[in-house]
Amino acid sequence: MLNLDSLNVVSTSYAEQLGNALKQETIYAGDTVRVDYLSNTALGPEVGVDSVSMSISFDTSVLILVRFEPNSGWKILDSSYSNGTYRLLLVNS
């Protein structure tokens, strides 16, 4: 029997930065902006993560999501959008 209560919970926080590693940049209507999400937590070799669930929300009257690109080795298994929030399930392939 698998007891899910006995599993360790792995939590991490993320910091976002623009594609050029800055936190602020002047942009204009029609500009394309890349945002990177970087883990602030080193999981270490003793932790293996094979799936990640994340939610991304933003003001859709100002921004549109053109594409979401996971790092090499990861793929989007499932995604949904509702009320300005994207929900993604990523798996390590």
C-alpha positions in Angstrom: 0.0 0.0 0.0 1.2 3.5 -0.8 0.8 6.0 1.9 0.9 9.5 0.3 1.1 11.1 3.7 4.6 9.6 4.1 5.9 11.4 1.0 8.0 14.5 1.5 6.5 17.7 0.1 8.9 19.6 -2.1 8.1 23.2 -2.4 10.1 25.9 -4.2 9.8 29.5 -5.1 10.5 31.2 -8.4 11.8 34.5 -9.4 11.0 36.0 -12.7 13.2 38.0 -14.9 13.1 39.4 -18.4 14.9 37.4 -21.1 17.9 39.8 -20.9 18.2 39.1 -17.1 16.7 42.5 -16.1 13.8 43.2 -13.8 12.6 46.3 -15.6 12.5 47.4 -19.2 10.6 50.0 -21.2 8.3 48.3 -23.7 5.9 49.7 -26.3 2.7 48.4 -27.8 3.4 45.5 -30.1 6.7 44.6 -28.4 7.5 41.0 -27.6 8.8 40.3 -24.1 10.4 37.1 -22.9 10.0 36.3 -19.2 12.1 33.5 -17.5 11.1 31.8 -14.3 14.0 30.6 -12.3 13.9 28.4 -9.2 15.2 30.0 -6.0 15.6 26.6 -4.4 18.3 24.1 -5.2 16.6 20.7 -4.9 19.9 18.8 -4.8 20.7 15.3 -6.1 18.6 13.5 -3.5 15.4 14.9 -5.0 14.1 13.8 -8.3 11.2 15.7 -9.8 9.3 14.2 -12.7 6.3 16.5 -12.9 5.5 20.1 -12.0 2.2 21.9 -11.8 2.1 25.6 -12.2 -0.3 28.5 -12.6 0.4 31.7 -14.4 -1.9 34.7 -14.2 -1.5 38.2 -15.6 -3.7 41.1 -16.8 -4.9 39.9 -20.1 -6.1 43.3 -21.1 -2.5 44.4 -21.3 -0.5 41.2 -22.1 -1.0 38.1 -24.2 0.8 34.8 -23.9 2.2 33.9 -27.3 4.1 30.8 -26.2 5.3 28.9 -23.2 8.6 27.1 -23.7 9.7 24.6 -21.0 13.4 23.8 -20.7 14.9 21.0 -22.7 13.8 17.6 -21.4 10.4 18.9 -20.2 7.1 18.9 -22.1 3.6 20.2 -21.4 1.4 17.2 -20.7 -1.8 19.2 -20.0 -2.9 22.8 -20.0 -6.0 24.9 -19.4 -7.0 28.5 -19.3 -9.8 30.1 -17.2 -10.4 33.6 -16.0 -7.0 35.0 -16.8 -5.0 32.0 -15.4 -3.1 29.4 -17.3 -2.6 26.1 -15.5 0.1 23.8 -16.8 1.3 20.3 -16.0 4.9 19.7 -17.1 6.6 16.4 -17.1 10.2 15.5 -17.4 10.5 13.4 -20.6 
